[in-house]
């Protein structure tokens, strides 16, 4: 059995394949945001300058925005860097912070494990529906949520493991 490090190494210290994966994930996220932003600018230009709105730009912008949000949350932002409500957490001792972190990871893992089959089931249902303008299957539009749930669950399991490992204080 291999040991999982107490905290994730900085990006420069990641193994080569993982660094490449991170670079590709970041590039995809930037590309998705660029598509959303470009679609928004094109939409504004044609609606307010040319006075002839284009239907597809709104849908492309919405799809790219949904993918940007869930892609970034799943692959670009570490689990400890997500927005948290930590007013109470910050005033606690390290041992209490550890207990709170363990509890929150267990709840998160349990909830997300329950979400995985339900999300997959709902995506199968969405196979029958298509977007109004581009006729893209809704499964492809909202499939990014399943990627988010699965990857976030994996990150939570790794963090929980690290909270029980030596050097757990780096996880709080």
MOLINNOR-V322671 format. One record per residue. N is the residue number from 0. RES is the residue in one letter. PSI is psi in degrees with one decimal (999 if undefined). NEAR is the number of other C-alpha atoms within 10 Angstrom. Layout:
N;RES;PSI;NEAR  N;RES;PSI;NEAR
This chain:
0;X;133.4;3  1;X;149.9;4  2;X;138.9;8  3;X;129.1;13  4;X;152.5;15  5;X;-36.3;19  6;X;151.8;18  7;X;138.6;15  8;X;155.9;10  9;X;157.5;8  10;X;-35.6;11  11;X;-18.9;8  12;X;4.8;10  13;X;152.6;13  14;X;154.8;11  15;X;-46.0;10  16;X;-36.5;9  17;X;-35.7;12  18;X;-40.9;15  19;X;-42.3;12  20;X;-43.8;13  21;X;-42.1;16  22;X;-43.6;14  23;X;-44.0;13  24;X;-43.5;17  25;X;-41.3;17  26;X;-40.5;13  27;X;-42.7;18  28;X;-44.1;22  29;X;-42.1;15  30;X;-43.3;14  31;X;-43.4;22  32;X;-39.6;20  33;X;-41.3;16  34;X;-45.0;20  35;X;-45.7;24  36;X;-43.9;16  37;X;-43.7;15  38;X;-39.6;21  39;X;-45.5;17  40;X;-44.1;14  41;X;-42.9;16  42;X;-47.4;21  43;X;-45.0;17  44;X;-51.5;15  45;X;-30.5;14  46;X;-44.5;14  47;X;-22.7;10  48;X;-52.1;10  49;X;-21.7;9  50;X;33.7;10  51;X;84.3;11  52;X;145.2;16  53;X;128.9;14  54;X;-41.0;13  55;X;-26.6;14  56;X;-37.2;22  57;X;-42.2;18  58;X;-41.8;19  59;X;-43.2;21  60;X;-44.9;23  61;X;-45.8;17  62;X;-46.9;20  63;X;-36.4;21  64;X;-45.4;19  65;X;-46.1;19  66;X;-38.9;24  67;X;-47.1;22  68;X;-52.1;17  69;X;-33.0;20  70;X;-47.2;23  71;X;-42.9;19  72;X;-34.1;21  73;X;-42.4;24  74;X;-15.3;21  75;X;-25.2;18  76;X;125.4;13  77;X;149.8;14  78;X;-33.2;18  79;X;-9.7;12  80;X;-0.2;9  81;X;156.8;9  82;X;131.5;7  83;X;157.9;8  84;X;100.4;8  85;X;28.9;8  86;X;-47.8;8  87;X;-42.1;8  88;X;-43.6;16  89;X;-23.6;11  90;X;-0.1;10  91;X;160.9;12  92;X;161.3;9  93;X;-38.5;14  94;X;-39.5;12  95;X;-38.1;13  96;X;-40.2;18  97;X;-46.2;20  98;X;-43.4;13  99;X;-41.3;15  100;X;-42.8;18  101;X;-46.7;20  102;X;-46.1;13  103;X;-36.4;14  104;X;-39.5;21  105;X;-43.9;15  106;X;-44.5;13  107;X;-47.4;16  108;X;-47.8;21  109;X;-44.9;12  110;X;-46.3;13  111;X;-32.8;21  112;X;-38.4;15  113;X;-30.8;12  114;X;-29.2;15  115;X;-55.1;18  116;X;-35.1;12  117;X;-39.4;13  118;X;-44.2;17  119;X;-43.5;15  120;X;-44.2;11  121;X;-37.6;14  122;X;-35.7;21  123;X;-40.4;14  124;X;-39.7;12  125;X;-11.3;17  126;X;-29.0;13  127;X;-17.2;10  128;X;147.8;14  129;X;155.6;15  130;X;150.6;14  131;X;-36.6;12  132;X;-54.9;12  133;X;-12.6;12  134;X;34.2;9  135;X;133.0;15  136;X;134.1;17  137;X;-24.8;19  138;X;-40.3;20  139;X;-30.6;15  140;X;-44.8;19  141;X;5.1;18  142;X;-22.0;20  143;X;-25.4;17  144;X;-38.3;22  145;X;-41.1;19  146;X;-43.4;17  147;X;-49.5;21  148;X;-44.5;22  149;X;-48.9;17  150;X;-37.7;18  151;X;-35.2;21  152;X;-43.1;22  153;X;-44.7;17  154;X;-39.9;19  155;X;-40.5;23  156;X;-44.0;16  157;X;-41.1;18  158;X;-41.5;25  159;X;-43.6;21  160;X;-45.2;18  161;X;-29.2;22  162;X;-22.0;22  163;X;-8.0;14  164;X;162.1;16  165;X;144.2;13  166;X;19.0;12  167;X;-24.1;19  168;X;-19.3;16  169;X;-10.5;11  170;X;-3.4;18  171;X;999;19
